[in-house]
Amino acid sequence: MRTFSAQAATAGLLASFVGFASSFAVVLQGLIAVGASRAEAASGLMALAIAMGLCAIVLSLQRRQPISVAWSTPGAALLAASGMPAGGFPAAVGAFLFCGALIVVAGLWKPLGRWVASIPASLANAMLAGILLGLCLAPARAVAALPLQGLAIVVAWAVMARLRRIYAVPAAVVVAAAMIWLGADGVSVPLADIWPRPVLVTPVFDWAAMIGIGLPLFIVTMASQNIPGMAVLQVNGYRPEPGPLFRTTGIFSLLGAPFGAHAVNLAAITAAMCAGPDAHPDRERRYWAAVVAGIGYVAFGLAAGAATAFVAAAPPVLIEAVAGLALLGAFAAAMMGAVSELRDREAAVITFLVTASGIAFFGIGGAFWGLLAGGGMLALSRWRA
């Protein structure tokens, strides 16, 4: 406790608030899209928040480094774009377990981690952009469907983005919650039964769901979260061994999956808040920011029922609008990464278009086929060259 500081604690509390408020709507949207009931979605959100909070506390105290952990926001967007598998939510849970097992293997078996890292960044970014496109169009749809409410959310986001970008999405969440609370569009908020209850789901291991959901979930989690998370730590002067970190996040993903949690991983944005100089001038004392952030996530996890009640009471288009605003930055970064390399641009565009089309063959969603099509085009172009 001699290394504890109020500055680091404040940074950790801010990181937990931003991390939860900016993307919980995306998580709920993704879980519901793959067949979760309201109770199962609340359970999944609670399991995710508690798992990533405990994982951050364990890793940070163990290594005395600010190891921030988050849920896979790109993974949640993937779920929202995938739709319900043939086996329903139990098949999705089986895919979550498959993804967690792959993350553990990536931490144990270095060649798998290197293989994921060797996927061209242009294709990984193009697949992520294709996954995010549908949700990023939601704010425009919300304005068209519910002009007053949609415009209020978008304007709140835009004004706060101009003043302090990090608070833009939380501001949009607050405005949306206020409208729901006031019964916007004739909707009232049910206040009963808002305490979340863990719902244990018996997994079904369906090969189509594991390939169509589990494998792309693993790829976007590694490429868009774990690898950038390691980069943020290295930029701030920390050099942890990646294998044990991947292993631990994979184990917590496996523990949370039966309760509806899709994946936890190293954080990137909130990692910068906890590992940077704003957390504390002394690099040796910043790990308390990640520890306090973990405690905050556990507390927010216990409020998952209330968050789910708000989402259930709202017109779906408003929740999709908030989720879309939360993902605009990720979409822009993915598009830039997809087309920045001239020689890979054609393959990246094919990956993006096939993924965004939402096509499915043999029950396997578009993300897998997009990566396959783009990879084939890339291999062909390099073979010709």
C-alpha positions, 0 to 999 in steps of 0.5 A: 500500500506504500505505492498507492496514490490517489492520482493512480486511483482516479485514473483507474476509476475514470478508465473503468467508467469509460471502458464500461459506459462506452461499449456496454451497449455494443456487448448487449447488442451482440449477445442478444443478436446471437440468441441470448434472452434478456436474463442471459444477456445481463448474465453475460455482461456481468460475467464479462465485467467481473472476469475482466476486473478480476483478471486485471487485479490479478495480473497487475498485482502479480507483475506490479505493472498496469495490465489493463483488461477489457472485454472484446468490443470488436468481438461484440460487434462481430456477434451483432453482425453474425446473427443467431447460429442454428443452435441458438445461444448454447451454440454461441456459448460453445463458440465462446469456449472455443475462442477462449481455448484458442487464446490459451493455446496462443499463450502456451504455443508460441507458433500460434501466437506468431501465426495470428500476428502474421495475418496481414494487418490490412486484411485483419483491419478490413475484416474488422471494418466490415464487421463494424460497418452495419453498426456504424450506420445505426446513428443515421438510421436512428435519426431517420426513424426517431428524429428527436431522440436520435438527434439528441444523442448524436448532438450530445456525442458531437458536442462532447467530442469537440470538448473532450473526446474521451467523454463523448460516448458516455455523454451519449449514453447519459442522454439516451438513458435520460430519454429512456427514463423519461419514457421516450417514445412511450417506453417506460423503464421496468425497475423490478428485477434489475439485480443480475443473476448468473445464468449457466448455459449448457454449451453446444459445440456446433462446428459451423458456430465454432468456425463462423463465430469462434474463429473470427472472434479469436482473430479479432480479439488477438489482432484488435485487442491483445496485440495493440494492448501489448504495444501500448504497454511497450510504448509506456516502458513495460515489457511483460512476456506476452504468453502468460498474459494471453494465457491468463485472459484466455483462462478468464474467458473460459471461466466466464463463457458458460455464463454468457461472456464472449471474451476478455483480453488486454485493453488498448484505449483504457490501457493508455489511461492506466499506463501513461504518465497521467496515471502517475509520474512514477512508472513503478506506481501506475499499476494501482490505476489498473487495480482500481479499474479492475475493482470498478469493473467488478462494481459495474458488473453488479449493475449489469441488470440495471444496464440491461433493463435500460437497454430492454426498455429502449427502442432498439434503434436508439441502442444501436445508435449509441453502439454505432457512435461508440465504434466510429473511432474503431471503424475509422482506424480499421479503414485506415489500416486496411487501405494504407498498404498500396499493394494489399489494397485490393485484397483488403477491399475484397475482405471488407466487402465480403465481410460487410455483405453478411453472406453465410455459407454452410452456416458460417458467417461473412467474417470468415469468408471475407478473410478467406477471400481476401487472403486468397486474393493476396496470395494470388497477387503476390504469386503473380508478382 
